[in-house]
Every structure is written in structure tokens, then in C-alpha cells.
Amino acid sequence: MKIELTDEEINALVQLIDVAVKAGGLNVAQAASVLATKLTAHLGPPQEVEDSPIFAEPADLEDAPKEEED
């Protein structure tokens, strides 16, 4: 059987699998891992997230517009 999915549909399906693992725990983790690996195999490497956060310099924040308080 062959099913064609867009990248967005694959990402949504993997998110649903993630929710199922969080709800079902170890009972569904192995099956979920196999399915998620098959679904994402053609998507390429995941985007890298930088380990160290980048903060604005204090001088940059001084010129920023103030937020209004309610």
C-alpha cells in the first residue's frame, strides 16, 4: 500500500504520534518510534537548534518601545 502525504501532513501525523506516546507511555513508544522513523525518513535531517540563547544587548532594549500596561 502506498499513501502520498505532504511534508505538512507528515509533520502533523508525527505530532499526533507524539501525543499518543505521551498518553500511552511505554506501551506505544516502540510502535510509535518505528512509524515516526518511516514517516520522516525522506524529510531530511531535522533543523538544528542552537544550544546557547542569543540575548539582545541592554542598549538595544533601552530604545525599544514600552508596552502599555492594562
Phi and psi in radians as a Rosetta constraint file:
Dihedral C 1 N 2 CA 2 C 2 CIRCULARHARMONIC -2.295 0.35
Dihedral N 2 CA 2 C 2 N 3 CIRCULARHARMONIC 2.274 0.35
Dihedral C 2 N 3 CA 3 C 3 CIRCULARHARMONIC -2.145 0.35
Dihedral N 3 CA 3 C 3 N 4 CIRCULARHARMONIC 2.272 0.35
Dihedral C 3 N 4 CA 4 C 4 CIRCULARHARMONIC -1.709 0.35
Dihedral N 4 CA 4 C 4 N 5 CIRCULARHARMONIC 2.219 0.35
Dihedral C 4 N 5 CA 5 C 5 CIRCULARHARMONIC -2.257 0.35
Dihedral N 5 CA 5 C 5 N 6 CIRCULARHARMONIC 2.579 0.35
Dihedral C 5 N 6 CA 6 C 6 CIRCULARHARMONIC -1.368 0.35
Dihedral N 6 CA 6 C 6 N 7 CIRCULARHARMONIC 2.899 0.35
Dihedral C 6 N 7 CA 7 C 7 CIRCULARHARMONIC -1.040 0.35
Dihedral N 7 CA 7 C 7 N 8 CIRCULARHARMONIC -0.669 0.35
Dihedral C 7 N 8 CA 8 C 8 CIRCULARHARMONIC -1.145 0.35
Dihedral N 8 CA 8 C 8 N 9 CIRCULARHARMONIC -0.698 0.35
Dihedral C 8 N 9 CA 9 C 9 CIRCULARHARMONIC -1.152 0.35
Dihedral N 9 CA 9 C 9 N 10 CIRCULARHARMONIC -0.679 0.35
Dihedral C 9 N 10 CA 10 C 10 CIRCULARHARMONIC -1.117 0.35
Dihedral N 10 CA 10 C 10 N 11 CIRCULARHARMONIC -0.784 0.35
Dihedral C 10 N 11 CA 11 C 11 CIRCULARHARMONIC -1.087 0.35
Dihedral N 11 CA 11 C 11 N 12 CIRCULARHARMONIC -0.715 0.35
Dihedral C 11 N 12 CA 12 C 12 CIRCULARHARMONIC -1.116 0.35
Dihedral N 12 CA 12 C 12 N 13 CIRCULARHARMONIC -0.717 0.35
Dihedral C 12 N 13 CA 13 C 13 CIRCULARHARMONIC -1.142 0.35
Dihedral N 13 CA 13 C 13 N 14 CIRCULARHARMONIC -0.702 0.35
Dihedral C 13 N 14 CA 14 C 14 CIRCULARHARMONIC -1.137 0.35
Dihedral N 14 CA 14 C 14 N 15 CIRCULARHARMONIC -0.642 0.35
Dihedral C 14 N 15 CA 15 C 15 CIRCULARHARMONIC -1.139 0.35
Dihedral N 15 CA 15 C 15 N 16 CIRCULARHARMONIC -0.678 0.35
Dihedral C 15 N 16 CA 16 C 16 CIRCULARHARMONIC -1.135 0.35
Dihedral N 16 CA 16 C 16 N 17 CIRCULARHARMONIC -0.670 0.35
Dihedral C 16 N 17 CA 17 C 17 CIRCULARHARMONIC -1.106 0.35
Dihedral N 17 CA 17 C 17 N 18 CIRCULARHARMONIC -0.708 0.35
Dihedral C 17 N 18 CA 18 C 18 CIRCULARHARMONIC -1.060 0.35
Dihedral N 18 CA 18 C 18 N 19 CIRCULARHARMONIC -0.739 0.35
Dihedral C 18 N 19 CA 19 C 19 CIRCULARHARMONIC -1.099 0.35
Dihedral N 19 CA 19 C 19 N 20 CIRCULARHARMONIC -0.720 0.35
Dihedral C 19 N 20 CA 20 C 20 CIRCULARHARMONIC -1.089 0.35
Dihedral N 20 CA 20 C 20 N 21 CIRCULARHARMONIC -0.689 0.35
Dihedral C 20 N 21 CA 21 C 21 CIRCULARHARMONIC -1.152 0.35
Dihedral N 21 CA 21 C 21 N 22 CIRCULARHARMONIC -0.741 0.35
Dihedral C 21 N 22 CA 22 C 22 CIRCULARHARMONIC -1.117 0.35
Dihedral N 22 CA 22 C 22 N 23 CIRCULARHARMONIC -0.606 0.35
Dihedral C 22 N 23 CA 23 C 23 CIRCULARHARMONIC -1.397 0.35
Dihedral N 23 CA 23 C 23 N 24 CIRCULARHARMONIC -0.665 0.35
Dihedral C 23 N 24 CA 24 C 24 CIRCULARHARMONIC -1.683 0.35
Dihedral N 24 CA 24 C 24 N 25 CIRCULARHARMONIC -0.239 0.35
Dihedral C 24 N 25 CA 25 C 25 CIRCULARHARMONIC 1.166 0.35
Dihedral N 25 CA 25 C 25 N 26 CIRCULARHARMONIC -2.536 0.35
Dihedral C 25 N 26 CA 26 C 26 CIRCULARHARMONIC -1.133 0.35
Dihedral N 26 CA 26 C 26 N 27 CIRCULARHARMONIC -0.366 0.35
Dihedral C 26 N 27 CA 27 C 27 CIRCULARHARMONIC -1.072 0.35
Dihedral N 27 CA 27 C 27 N 28 CIRCULARHARMONIC -0.534 0.35
Dihedral C 27 N 28 CA 28 C 28 CIRCULARHARMONIC -2.024 0.35
Dihedral N 28 CA 28 C 28 N 29 CIRCULARHARMONIC -0.056 0.35
Dihedral C 28 N 29 CA 29 C 29 CIRCULARHARMONIC -1.077 0.35
Dihedral N 29 CA 29 C 29 N 30 CIRCULARHARMONIC -0.765 0.35
Dihedral C 29 N 30 CA 30 C 30 CIRCULARHARMONIC -1.159 0.35
Dihedral N 30 CA 30 C 30 N 31 CIRCULARHARMONIC -0.818 0.35
Dihedral C 30 N 31 CA 31 C 31 CIRCULARHARMONIC -1.102 0.35
Dihedral N 31 CA 31 C 31 N 32 CIRCULARHARMONIC -0.695 0.35
Dihedral C 31 N 32 CA 32 C 32 CIRCULARHARMONIC -1.115 0.35
Dihedral N 32 CA 32 C 32 N 33 CIRCULARHARMONIC -0.685 0.35
Dihedral C 32 N 33 CA 33 C 33 CIRCULARHARMONIC -1.108 0.35
Dihedral N 33 CA 33 C 33 N 34 CIRCULARHARMONIC -0.748 0.35
Dihedral C 33 N 34 CA 34 C 34 CIRCULARHARMONIC -1.109 0.35
Dihedral N 34 CA 34 C 34 N 35 CIRCULARHARMONIC -0.808 0.35
Dihedral C 34 N 35 CA 35 C 35 CIRCULARHARMONIC -1.141 0.35
Dihedral N 35 CA 35 C 35 N 36 CIRCULARHARMONIC -0.766 0.35
Dihedral C 35 N 36 CA 36 C 36 CIRCULARHARMONIC -1.117 0.35
Dihedral N 36 CA 36 C 36 N 37 CIRCULARHARMONIC -0.666 0.35
Dihedral C 36 N 37 CA 37 C 37 CIRCULARHARMONIC -1.120 0.35
Dihedral N 37 CA 37 C 37 N 38 CIRCULARHARMONIC -0.757 0.35
Dihedral C 37 N 38 CA 38 C 38 CIRCULARHARMONIC -1.133 0.35
Dihedral N 38 CA 38 C 38 N 39 CIRCULARHARMONIC -0.712 0.35
Dihedral C 38 N 39 CA 39 C 39 CIRCULARHARMONIC -1.177 0.35
Dihedral N 39 CA 39 C 39 N 40 CIRCULARHARMONIC -0.656 0.35
Dihedral C 39 N 40 CA 40 C 40 CIRCULARHARMONIC -1.690 0.35
Dihedral N 40 CA 40 C 40 N 41 CIRCULARHARMONIC 0.063 0.35
Dihedral C 40 N 41 CA 41 C 41 CIRCULARHARMONIC -1.024 0.35
Dihedral N 41 CA 41 C 41 N 42 CIRCULARHARMONIC -0.640 0.35
Dihedral C 41 N 42 CA 42 C 42 CIRCULARHARMONIC -1.590 0.35
Dihedral N 42 CA 42 C 42 N 43 CIRCULARHARMONIC -0.117 0.35
Dihedral C 42 N 43 CA 43 C 43 CIRCULARHARMONIC -1.302 0.35
Dihedral N 43 CA 43 C 43 N 44 CIRCULARHARMONIC -0.282 0.35
Dihedral C 43 N 44 CA 44 C 44 CIRCULARHARMONIC 1.628 0.35
Dihedral N 44 CA 44 C 44 N 45 CIRCULARHARMONIC 3.137 0.35
Dihedral C 44 N 45 CA 45 C 45 CIRCULARHARMONIC -1.183 0.35
Dihedral N 45 CA 45 C 45 N 46 CIRCULARHARMONIC 2.569 0.35
Dihedral C 45 N 46 CA 46 C 46 CIRCULARHARMONIC -1.151 0.35
Dihedral N 46 CA 46 C 46 N 47 CIRCULARHARMONIC 2.671 0.35
Dihedral C 46 N 47 CA 47 C 47 CIRCULARHARMONIC -1.177 0.35
Dihedral N 47 CA 47 C 47 N 48 CIRCULARHARMONIC 2.421 0.35
Dihedral C 47 N 48 CA 48 C 48 CIRCULARHARMONIC -1.390 0.35
Dihedral N 48 CA 48 C 48 N 49 CIRCULARHARMONIC 2.465 0.35
Dihedral C 48 N 49 CA 49 C 49 CIRCULARHARMONIC -1.889 0.35
Dihedral N 49 CA 49 C 49 N 50 CIRCULARHARMONIC 2.268 0.35
Dihedral C 49 N 50 CA 50 C 50 CIRCULARHARMONIC -1.181 0.35
Dihedral N 50 CA 50 C 50 N 51 CIRCULARHARMONIC 2.361 0.35
Dihedral C 50 N 51 CA 51 C 51 CIRCULARHARMONIC -1.243 0.35
Dihedral N 51 CA 51 C 51 N 52 CIRCULARHARMONIC -0.658 0.35
Dihedral C 51 N 52 CA 52 C 52 CIRCULARHARMONIC -1.744 0.35
Dihedral N 52 CA 52 C 52 N 53 CIRCULARHARMONIC 2.251 0.35
Dihedral C 52 N 53 CA 53 C 53 CIRCULARHARMONIC -1.220 0.35
Dihedral N 53 CA 53 C 53 N 54 CIRCULARHARMONIC 2.649 0.35
Dihedral C 53 N 54 CA 54 C 54 CIRCULARHARMONIC -1.868 0.35
Dihedral N 54 CA 54 C 54 N 55 CIRCULARHARMONIC 2.160 0.35
Dihedral C 54 N 55 CA 55 C 55 CIRCULARHARMONIC -1.903 0.35
Dihedral N 55 CA 55 C 55 N 56 CIRCULARHARMONIC 2.614 0.35
Dihedral C 55 N 56 CA 56 C 56 CIRCULARHARMONIC -1.259 0.35
Dihedral N 56 CA 56 C 56 N 57 CIRCULARHARMONIC 2.588 0.35
Dihedral C 56 N 57 CA 57 C 57 CIRCULARHARMONIC -1.199 0.35
Dihedral N 57 CA 57 C 57 N 58 CIRCULARHARMONIC 2.550 0.35
Dihedral C 57 N 58 CA 58 C 58 CIRCULARHARMONIC -0.959 0.35
Dihedral N 58 CA 58 C 58 N 59 CIRCULARHARMONIC -0.615 0.35
Dihedral C 58 N 59 CA 59 C 59 CIRCULARHARMONIC -1.113 0.35
Dihedral N 59 CA 59 C 59 N 60 CIRCULARHARMONIC -0.607 0.35
Dihedral C 59 N 60 CA 60 C 60 CIRCULARHARMONIC -1.151 0.35
Dihedral N 60 CA 60 C 60 N 61 CIRCULARHARMONIC -0.593 0.35
Dihedral C 60 N 61 CA 61 C 61 CIRCULARHARMONIC -1.323 0.35
Dihedral N 61 CA 61 C 61 N 62 CIRCULARHARMONIC -0.498 0.35
Dihedral C 61 N 62 CA 62 C 62 CIRCULARHARMONIC -1.111 0.35
Dihedral N 62 CA 62 C 62 N 63 CIRCULARHARMONIC -0.566 0.35
Dihedral C 62 N 63 CA 63 C 63 CIRCULARHARMONIC -1.539 0.35
Dihedral N 63 CA 63 C 63 N 64 CIRCULARHARMONIC -0.088 0.35
Dihedral C 63 N 64 CA 64 C 64 CIRCULARHARMONIC -1.242 0.35
Dihedral N 64 CA 64 C 64 N 65 CIRCULARHARMONIC 2.541 0.35
Dihedral C 64 N 65 CA 65 C 65 CIRCULARHARMONIC -1.165 0.35
Dihedral N 65 CA 65 C 65 N 66 CIRCULARHARMONIC 2.519 0.35
Dihedral C 65 N 66 CA 66 C 66 CIRCULARHARMONIC -1.341 0.35
Dihedral N 66 CA 66 C 66 N 67 CIRCULARHARMONIC 2.499 0.35
Dihedral C 66 N 67 CA 67 C 67 CIRCULARHARMONIC -1.474 0.35
Dihedral N 67 CA 67 C 67 N 68 CIRCULARHARMONIC 2.447 0.35
Dihedral C 67 N 68 CA 68 C 68 CIRCULARHARMONIC -1.378 0.35
Dihedral N 68 CA 68 C 68 N 69 CIRCULARHARMONIC 2.410 0.35
Dihedral C 68 N 69 CA 69 C 69 CIRCULARHARMONIC -1.636 0.35
Dihedral N 69 CA 69 C 69 N 70 CIRCULARHARMONIC 2.509 0.35
